[in-house]
Amino acid sequence: ADYLDNGNNKMAIQQADKLLKKHKDLHCAKVLKAIGLQRTGKQDEAYALAQEVAALEPTDDNSLQALTILYREMHRPELVTKLYEAAVKKVPNSEEYHSHLFMAYARVGEYKKMQQAGMALYKIVPKNPYYFWSVMSLIMQSISAQDENLSKTMFLPLAERMVEKMVKEDKIEAEAEVELYYMILERLEKYKEALDVVRGKLGEKLTSELQSRENKCMAMYKKLHRWPECNALARRLLLKNSDDWQFYITYFDSVFQLIDESWTPPAEEEHSLEGEVHCSIEQAVNFIEERISEESKSSRPLRGPYLAKLELIRRLRHRGCNDEYKLGDPEELMFQYFKKFGDKPCCFTDLKVFVDLLPPSQYTKFTRQLLDVIPLAAAAENEVALPGDIKALQQHLCVVQLSRLLGIYHAMEKKQKLAVVRELMLRYRHGLEFGKSCLKTELQFSDYYCLLAVHLLLDLWLEGEEAAVWQCLTLLEEGLSHSPSNAQFKLLLIRIYCRLGAFEPVSELYSSLDAKHIQHDTIGYLLTRYAGSLGHYAAASQSCNFALRFFHSNQKDTSEYIIQAYKYGAFEKIPEFIAFRNRLNSSLHFAQVRTERMLLDLLLEANISTSLEESIKSMSLSPEEDDIPWKDLRDNRDLTVLFSWDPKDRDISEEHRKLSLEEETLWLRIRSLTLRLVSGLPTLGHTIQPKNSEKTAENGVSSKIDTIRALLQQLEAAVDSGKKFLEQKIQYPVLGPPPTRMAGFFSSGSCQCQTSLFYLVSDIYELDTNGLEDSAEIQERIGSSFKSLVERLTDLFNKCKGDLIEVRDGTLKTHPNLLENLVFFVETISIALWVSSYCDSVLRPFKSNLQKKKKKKKESSVAMPPVFTHFLDYVTELQTLTSNVIDHIKGLEIILTALKLEELSLKDTLLLQEEKKFTKTVQGKVQSSYHHSVQEIGELLKKRLDTIKKLKI
């Protein structure tokens, strides 16, 4: 066991063998040996050995524990349940084995059996937790039940009765048990009863979370539309803590609900269960004013009351009744707020919510007013006035962010924008002085200046200013050198490099972000969208692996979390864990990465290092199966991960999200169907059958071609939907979601090529079943398909021609679309070759039969059917075309190597000396990345060329 713990698996196997020589039947040694075998990659031997022991139904703890570990490593948790079922039968009174059995069921989600196991445990050892394990399993049955009715009429009422029994017998001990009771009543929509539980004696146990009782009461009041109680409770809680924002929202919601219902307090008794109720605007206004005057006495400044005043103004305006209540002018209130909190980073995000209260004509005046109260000092007459400390810097930064948000910068001319960029960078470099003592892991105080300058340059680039994008990269690289852990710099660099078609620097940037756990799903798209499409195949494989490793381990990990939740009685977390697991399983990103990963593997290996058939088999792919949950796809991407200070009309909107999801799903459908069509090729394998025999339908081959034809129709439909979608010509914001590769797939002609290749498969299959004799028409059709395919592939190659990087007027311009087209060409030619090898497998037997006939008849001229010459010409042309592309790529490599970027006199005199070195670095990175892409594409094409040479019949 020690050897296993230290990872020395071979020694562990040897030690186990020694033991087994002395004691032939030592179960535990056998299992430990099996673990060693499993870890050294001998899965089948390990499994056989484990089943030997399991068949004997061991009951010793060591063997059971060791087998559990082994099955877990094999990803076969269902075998653990069988183990403990047997053990429990033999040792029926063991508390330990029963609880292991319960947990084993929990791992595989067998809720009904969990319920029974929980009750069995409770009978042996009447401890409360076991009883409630059983109750929780009922709730889980209700959650997982497909039939809503069943869960409300059977599982939940049963769970409720089980808890009520314990309540009546006064056996409720722990907080978790009360939580569980509340959860059942809430799911049964018995809100009144749930409220009574929380307010009653049982509710006193709810102590672990702050305000746990109050929050639960509030939730029930809202469900019951008991606005007086909502209001009174929110009022009471705000008196205790006037900085708790959620209660302000509830307070306002309830006041306006009561006004709309014209509610009046009863004359005699209490206003409500929770005490005094406010039901008029005057009361609300006075209440907020009181909170503000209270705040002035508090030891630390509180933001809540001031923001609540702005919130109230907004609501009153929305109802069209602001003038009656003199709460003050929003502009003045925001100015006062800035004076009080302007030196806090949160000031901008607080005010951002309320800027729509300002009239656009006042924007410039408002920002000037703020600037006037910041202590800035200029060294000389015409120089920029700079802050003297971090507080002043933070205040100034807040105003700059507001100016961007209010669209003041957007309205400027190019010259003004460049002047602002200069000023922001001056302020950025000046601000670095305040951060000299910062650690490597801390951000510099002035980082946002640099980021805002880059945003302004991005505006210029989108308006057609080519040089601006290089300046963006220059400033970001400079920023990163001073603040190496600023994620915003890294994310923006990733986006811009990818837009320029340079993937190489991105891998390193992404790995330095150190994305953890769920981030592989939320920001992984930044990596996987571009790696493969820019020809970085090795990096693409690696980035898919990162993501897949996370998604696969999530399956295993979630079961462990659920088990911990049972052990510690954190019942309300269990449905959350299950929802989390489902959310990840139906993640759009997960489906994309799975599909792209398999296409990539086929591209790199099929018919190169292994045959297409073996590759497909090892992925257990089949054309009939579709494992993507189309109906439930969840878009878990974080599209706002990049900071943006853009005004609402330029920022990413809900509409953009919807469109992006639609586009991603359409593209995924095309890719997934392509993958399934390719996986169908080996299934059509050549089986020699007498013509017209009835057997074809039975052996399933004819149904295989039907599958392929059906998939082809689906592909046509998906392509049509994709084209319709692109007709809308959608432009996402530059920091919004990146568009898919769909547009390039259509415009390069790659799509038409791939579809006609799959139609060709259908024709060749027909030739195969009809034979050569009377199939002149099919042969003609195949011949003309070959011809048009070569033309289409040549067209596709023509769309790859041109310089990848060109120098125009002293500025670099990259052409990533040429690179993407090259990648599409490689993929399309690979599919062409897989289809050709299918043709080859059909035509070879025909040819050898003809030659046999020829020998028998001793005739010198048995006419060769035309399909053979068609095929030979086609293969020869493919070979020539591929050689030409390889030569073209060699040419590109030479040009890229010869590009002397150092000599580029970037005419922009704005660049300072220190910036120039960063510009050099940036251009070097882009050049090297393009060089790398072209090399990888060239290498792969050479391997494909070798496979063409084998196709001569």
KOLKE-558362 format. One record per residue (C-alpha): x, y, z. Coordinates in pm, whole numbers, plus 50000, padded with zeros to 5 digits. Example, Ala and Ser with C-alpha at 12.3 -4.5 7.8 and 13.67 -1.06 7.14 Angstrom:
BEGIN
512304955050780/513674989450714/
% end
This chain:
BEGIN
500005000050000/502915023750077/504325018049730/500945026949578/500735058649784/504165069449661/503235062549299/505645033249267/503115009849103/505534983848964/507024976849308/503514974449450/502674947149195/505884927949280/505204929649656/501624917949605/502854888549393/505284878149673/502464878749928/500164858949699/502774831449660/502674825750036/498924831950089/497044822549776/493694835949895/494684869550040/491884890949892/493354924149986/496704916849818/494894907749497/493004940749496/496134961149570/497834943449281/494824952249063/495174989049161/498824987449054/497814971848721/495104998048665/497575026148724/500155011248485/497585010448206/496644973348222/492934979848272/491674946048149/493924925548379/493004947948671/489304943748604/489564905748577/491474903548906/489004926549083/486014906448963/487674874649097/487684889749446/484274906249413/482704872949314/483694859249656/481664887349821/484344898050072/483304913450405/486704924250539/487074961650556/490454963150378/489284944950065/486104965450045/487934998550082/490584988549827/487964977049575/486085009849623/489255029349537/489875007449233/486325010449096/486455047749143/489655049948940/487995028748672/485025052848670/482715023848754/480895035849068/477965012448996/480194982749088/480674996649440/476934993849505/477004956549418/479934951449656/478184966549957/474814950849872/476524917149912/478384928050227/475174940750392/473434907650323/476224888850501/476634913650790/473104927650823/473704947751143/476804967051040/476175004451065/479375011050870/478524989050571/474985002350554/476235038250544/478825028850278/475985013650077/473965045650113/476905066649989/477515042449701/473905047749588/474405085349626/477355083749386/475235068949110/472095088849198/469845058949286/467465079349500/464845052449561/467475028149689/469015056249897/465665061550067/465455024350153/469075022850268/468535053250491/465545037150662/467405004150702/470185023150877/467715041251103/466245007851208/469684994451311/470855026851474/468025051651540/470055083551482/468275114251340/470685120751050/469925086350902/466195092850913/466645126050737/468945110450475/465925090450379/463685121450372/466215139950153/466255110649912/462495114849872/463025151449784/465665140949532/463165116549376/460715145349345/463345167849182/464445141548932/460925129648851/459965137648494/456345140548600/455715172348802/452405158448920/453975127249068/456445147749269/453695170049416/451235142049493/453545114149605/457195121149691/456905154949863/453755147450071/455425115350190/458545135050289/456345160450466/454565133050665/457895117550766/459125150950907/455795158551075/456045125251259/459395136451405/457975170951491/455035155351677/457345132251871/459515162751946/462575145751801/463855174551584/467435181751699/469445200151438/469165231351227/469585210450910/466355192050993/464395224551017/465965235950688/464805203650530/461245208250659/461215243850521/462525231050186/459715205450157/456965230450242/458405255749999/458465230249716/454885220449801/453985257549777/452675256150136/454085290650207/451805297850502/452925265850680/456575273050598/456195307650749/454735292851068/457675268751098/460235296751063/458405320251302/457645292651553/459735273451806/461525253451537/462695285551373/464855293051677/467265266251556/468055286251239/471205303251363/474155294051141/473565320950877/473165357750952/469495368050938/468615333050821/465145335050982/464435369950856/465445361450499/463235330650499/460295350150641/460785377050380/460815351150100/457525336550225/455865370750269/456755378649908/455345345449785/452155352349982/452025388649859/451855400250219/453245434850147/452535450250491/454755423550651/457415427450378/457495464650441/457565463350818/460285436650827/462465455350573/461975487350775/462995469951097/466095454450938/467135488050786/466905504151129/469395477951246/471695481250943/471065510150707/473655497250457/471895465050351/470865471849992/468515442149936/466195455050210/465975489650053/464745472949734/462145452649926/461145483650123/460515503749804/458805474949624/456405470049914/455655507249965/454575510849602/452605478149611/450695491149914/450065524949746/448745507449435/446445486049649/445365517249850/446105498050172/445435515650499/446575504450844/443885491051080/442795516251346/442955494751660/445435465951642/449045462451517/449735472851158/451125438451076/452785407751223/456105425751191/455085459351339/454735494151185/454095497450810/454895526350575/452295529650302/452765564650155/455435582749955/455795609250232/456665582250486/459205566850246/460835600750178/461045608550551/462385573850628/465245578050377/466035613250499/466195599850856/468595572450746/470865598850591/470895620650902/471545589351116/474445580550884/476205613650955/476515602051318/477915567651229/481575559751292/482255549250931/480645563550616/477775542350477/476855543350107/473415527150139/471265556950248/472625580349977/472145554949699/468675547049834/467735583549782/468795581749417/466915548949378/463765565049521/464085594649279/464415570148992/461295551149097/459265582949148/460325595748807/459335562648657/455875567348807/455865603248679/455585620449018/458915635349116/458155672549158/455855668949458/458585655049679/461615677049696/464255650249732/466765672349554/468395673349214/470035640249109/472995658948961/473665676849290/473155644649491/475635625849269/478095654549305/477795652749687/478165614849671/481345619049466/482725643749721/482105618249996/483105585649824/485035596049509/488315581849638/486835546549661/487015523949352/483335515149405/482245551249343/482135546448967/480105514148975/477685529849227/477025560349011/476985540448685/473545527248778/472095562348812/473665581848523/470445579048323/468955604048572/471195630948419/470005649748107/472535644847818/472945682547783/474445683448136/477075655848085/480055678448013/479095703348284/478705674748536/482155659948469/483745694848486/482035700848818/483565668548952/487025676848816/486955710548992/486885694949338/489855671449283/493165684349425/495455683149115/498645703349079/500475713148761/504265716848771/504285744248508/501895766348314/501035743848015/501545709948175/498975683948282/497785688348641/498585656148828/497305641249156/499505643349461/498295611549633/496375579349571/493065594549688/493205622249429/494275597049162/491285574949244/488925604949223/490325615548887/490095579948757/486425579048857/485745610248646/487605595848345/485535563948369/482335584448389/483385605048084/483775573047885/480435559648011/478625591947921/479975589847564/482055621647591/485145604447446/483145586947175/482025620247031/485585633446984/487495637946659/490515616146583/492985643346684/491275649447018/491145612047086/494885608547030/495505637747264/493395620847534/495335588247481/498605607347537/497235623847851/495915590947992/499275573847933/501085602948099/498775599148399/499285561448393/503075564448406/502905591448672/500605569648884/503145541348882/505105561449141/502385554549399/502675517149342/506405512149377/505955491649693/503225469749536/503895432449521/504065414249185/500595400349250/499015434349323/497605457449058/499035492149004/496725520549116/496805536648771/496175505348557/492745517248446/494265547748276/496195524348047/493115502947984/490975533247899/493645546247659/493575512547482/489765514247454/490065548047282/492645533947040/490355504346968/487655529446866/490125544846622/491115510846483/487475501746417/487115534846236/489825523145996/493025535746162/495365505646103/498275517946318/496035521346626/495815483946687/499605480946714/499595508946963/496925490447166/499165459947189/502195481647269/500465499047560/498985466647696/502355448847688/503885478847866/501075478248124/501585441048179/505305446148241/504465468848538/501455449048659/502115412648570/498965398948729/496435422548573/493885398748421/492185426548222/495415434248034/495855397447956/492275391947842/492365422147613/495735411547469/494255377047401/491305392147215/493395415847004/496105390546914/493365366346806/491655393046597/494995398246421/495365360846364/498295355346601/497655326646839/501165319446966/501375346747235/497855337647352/498695303147494/501185317847737/498885346747835/495995323047899/498015299148111/499315328548317/495685337348393/495665304348581/492005297448506/490485276048777/487665250648774/484465266148634/486445292548442/487345265848187/483675267248093/483105304648128/486205318947957/487615288247781/485975299847458/488635327147425/491155299547363/489275271947185/487625295046932/490945304946773/493585278246836/492575253746564/491215279446321/494585297446311/496535265646241/498045260046586/497025223646597/499175212946892/497955242047105/494395234746997/494675198747120/496055210847447/493355237147503/490625211547429/492245188047678/492225214547953/488535219547908/487595182747871/489605172948177/487555197748380/484205186248240/484975149648296/486255154348649/483165174948732/481125142948701/483235125748963/483725155749192/480055164749215/479225130449357/481815136649628/480325170749712/476875154949740/478185128349978/479845154950196/476565174250201/474755143250334/477445137150595/477285172850728/473535177550688/473855206050436/470695193850263/469765225950085/473085224149896/472345190149738/469845202349473/472305230649399/475105205749331/472855185249105/471785216548916/475445226348885/476315192348739/473465194348488/474455229348391/477955217448308/476805185948128/474585205847897/477165233447849/477455246447494/481215249447538/481485212947647/479635201447334/481785223747111/485055212147262/484045175347236/483145179146869/486135200446768/488505177846961/487375146946765/487515165046430/491005177046520/492185142246615/490895128246286/492575156546099/495935149746264/495865111746274/493255094546057/495005076045770/498325091145882/499325073146202/496245050746231/493525041545985/490345062245976/488425031746094/490655026546401/490565063746489/486775063946482/486575031846680/488905045146950/486595075346992/483585051846998/481905073746738/478955062246536/476925081046275/473615071146438/474425085346780/474135121746875/475205129447232/474555167047225/471585178247438/470275202747174/467135211947365/468925219447691/472135235947565/473305261647820/475445291147722/477735294548023/480185318347857/481035349548052/480685375847779/481305405148014/484635392348143/486365421547968/485755454848143/483915479647931/482975515648006/480915519647692/477505536847700/474485513547684/473975517447309/477515505147236/477755478647503/476875441847467/473095437547487/470735408747562/470025407547188/473735401847115/473785373047361/470765356747200/472185360546849/475605347746955/474075316747113/472025310746798/475115314146580/477215291446802/474475264846800/474115265946421/477865262346376/477985233946630/475235215946436/477205218646110/480395206246280/478665178046462/476945165646143/480255167445954/481865146246225/479045120646214/479195118645833/482935112145845/482405085746113/479965068545876/482565062745603/484185031145748/480745015845815/480105014145438/483064990645416/483144969245104/481274936245142/481224914444832/477654904444765/476044888044467/474084914544280/470404919144371/470664895044662/468084899744932/470734898845199/471854934945176/468984947745386/469614922545661/473304927945719/472634964245795/474854980045530/471984994145332/470615010045648/474065025645696/473835043745363/470345055145461/471815069745780/474405088345575/471815101445332/469615113045620/472555130745788/473405147245457/469895161745435/470225174545791/473565190345698/471965207745398/469245221345626/471785233145886/473835250445615/470705268145487/469865280445838/473455292045876/473315311945551/470015327845651/471515337745984/474545354045820/472295374445589/471495395845895/475125408245885/475355410846264/478175431346415/478975422746777/480705449346993/484485445946969/484675433247328/481535412147292/481355375747179/483745366046898/481865355046582/482095318146484/484005304346186/480765299545993/481115329945764/484585318945652/483375283245604/480805295345347/482785323345180/485915302145127/483855276144937/484885249945190/481255242345269/480245234544907/483305211944869/482545191945182/478865187145099/479585175544743/482145150844882/479425134545093/477115133144789/479915115544602/479975088844874/476335081544803/477005077444427/479955054644481/477895033144713/475315030144436/478015019544191/479184993844444/475754977744475/474874979544098/478194966943965/480074979543660/478094963943376/475084986243326/476105016843522/477385040143251/475195068443380/476415065843743/480015064143619/479475095843416/477985112943720/480945102543936/483335114643665/481795149243653/481715150844035/485465144344038/485995172143785/483905198143969/485545188644300/488995195944163/487715229444035/486185237744370/489315228044562/491395249444326/489045278644393/489435273044765/493235273644722/493005306244525/491235321644825/494305313245035/496715332444813/498165365944912/500505379845176/499645370745533/501395401545665/501965431945448/503585465345510/501535494845389/502685531045440/504955520645722/502145501745897/501685464345931/498455448445818/497695411745886/495265390145689/493965363845931/491215353645686/493855338945450/495165318245738/491645306245829/491045296945462/494275276745457/493085257845763/489735251245593/491635239145285/493615213745490/490435201045653/488565198545321/491405180645145/491565156045436/487865148045396/488455144845019/491175119045089/489035099145334/486305097845069/488905088344806/490105059345014/486495047245030/486345049944646/489575030844635/488175002644852/485204999644615/487125001044287/490044977944374/487984945644393/486264954844063/489634959143901/491064926244021/487894908243899/488304923943556/491894912943541/490924877143628/488364877543345/490984891043112/493314862043191/490534836443145/489494850142806/493104855342705/491954887042532/494244916542529/491524942642518/488804940042775/487584976142778/488284993443109/485145010743244/485545048843237/485245052643616/488825039943660/490365066643440/488155092943606/489415082343947/493065080843839/492885115643685/491215128544000/493865114444233/496655127944009/495075162544015/494645161344393/498335152744420/499345181744195/497075205944378/498395195644721/501995198844600/501205233744472/499735243644807/502815230044986/505025250844755/502845281244820/503295275745195/507075272845155/506915306244975/504945321445263/507535308645511/510335325045313/508465358145294/507645357545666/511255350245758/512535377845531/510155404245672/512525427145858/510165443046103/512915462046280/513295484545980/509655494545990/509655531246065/506275532646233/505555568146126/503605575446440/505795601546606/503635597646915/505595566847018/508035574047295/511395556647312/510275532347586/507175523347383/509235515047076/510805484747240/507345471047322/506195477346963/509145456546843/508235428447081/504605428746972/505355427946601/507925400746659/505295379846839/502785383646556/505385375246292/506615344846482/503045332946539/502205334646167/505445316246091/504495289146340/500965285746193/502285282245840/504825256145951/502245234446129/499865236545831/502705227645593/503805197645802/500275183845810/499785188345435/503035169545365/501695140045565/498445141745367/500405142545039/502015109345134/498585093645177/497545105544826/500495087144676/499145054144815/495845058544630/496975048644278/494845018644191/
% end
